[in-house]
Amino acid sequence: MRIVFMGTPDFAVASLKALVESKHEVVAVITATDKVAGRGNKLRPSPVKVYAESVDLKVLQPKNLKNEVFLEELAALKADLQVVVAFRMLPTLVFEMPEHGCINLHGSLLPQYRGAAPINWAVINGEKETGVTSFFIQQEIDTGAMIYQERLTIGPNMTAGDVHDGLMAIGAKLVVKTVDAIEAGDHPRDEQPTAAIMKKAPKIYKETCAINWDQPAEDVRNFIRGLSPYPAAYTFFDEKRCKVFKSSIGSACTEIKPGTACTDNKTFIRVATQDFFLEIEEVQLAGKKRMKVEDLLRGINFNL
C-alpha cells in the first residue's frame, strides 16, 4: 500500500514508525508547520517531522489544506490510503482522494469521547478503561465507520501521561493491523452506534485547568491526574500560582471549608475538599522545576 501519513505530536510518531517498519510504503508525511518556541524564539519542527526526516521521508507542511498547489502535490503521490493520527480536520477533497479513503486513529473507544482531548477526559471522569479506535474519516469529526478497537485498563494512579504512552504503543500496532486488513479487503466496517448519553472530549485550555476544591476529593484527584503532566491543573498557595501533578486522599475534613490549605512548611501541604483532605505530592511554582512537596518546602515557606 502506498500511504500518505498525517500527524504532528509524539503520539503520532509511534504509528508512523510502525508503518515505516511494515511492508507498506510511506510515500510522504504531512505535518504542521514549524512553530516558534523556547527562549530563543527558534523555529521548532513537529516530532513527526523530526522522525520523518531522520528516515528520509518526503515532508509536506501546508498552511492551507485546500491550497491548489498542495492538492496537486498530494494527488501526484498516488496514495492508496491516507493514515491520520493526531492531526487536524481534513477537507472532503483531501480525505476522499485515495482509492481506499482515509483512516484515523482516535484515542478512545468510540463513539465515546469524540473530540480533541479524549485521554484527558477519560482520566478526569474516573474511567477504569479506555482504548484506541481505527475508523474511516467522514465529514463530521470522529463519526466514521469503525474498523478495529483495542482496550487499555486505566489504573487508579495512572495519569493522562501514562495513558497517553499506553495508547500510543497499542495504537501503533492497531494502525498496521488496520492497513493490512484494508489491503487484504477483509476488515470490519461498523457504523458507530447512537448512544443515549455521549461523553465528550473537547479541547482543554490552560485557563480551564484551575482546581475546584468544592468537590469530593476523588473528583479533584482525578482532575489533577487527568491533566498531568500537561497542561497541568493549578491552584494558588499564598497567592503563588502552583501547578499540581500528583496528589493522594488523606483524612476526613467535612467541617472545614473546601479550599482551605495547611502546611508544616517541612513535609506536607494539604487542602480541604468536600469530604477529605487532599495531600499534595508533586508541584511546580512559576520559574521552578517540577518537584516533590518536601523538596519545595526546603526552599520556601507558605503562610497558609
Secondary structure, DSSP 8 states (H G I E B T S, - for coil): -EEEEEE-SHHHHHHHHHHHTSSSEEEEEE----EEETTTTEEE--HHHHHHHHTT--EE--S-TT-HHHHHHHHHT--SEEEEES-----HHHHTSSTT-EEEEESSSTTTTBSS-HHHHHHHTT-SEEEEEEEE--SSTT-S-EEEEEEEE--TT--HHHHHHHHHHHHHHHHHHHHHHHHHT----B-----SS--B-----GGG-B---SS-HHHHHHHHHHTTTTT-EEEEETTEEEEEEEEEEEEE-TTS-TT-EEE-SSS-EEEE-SSEEEEEEEEEETTS--EEHHHHTTT-----
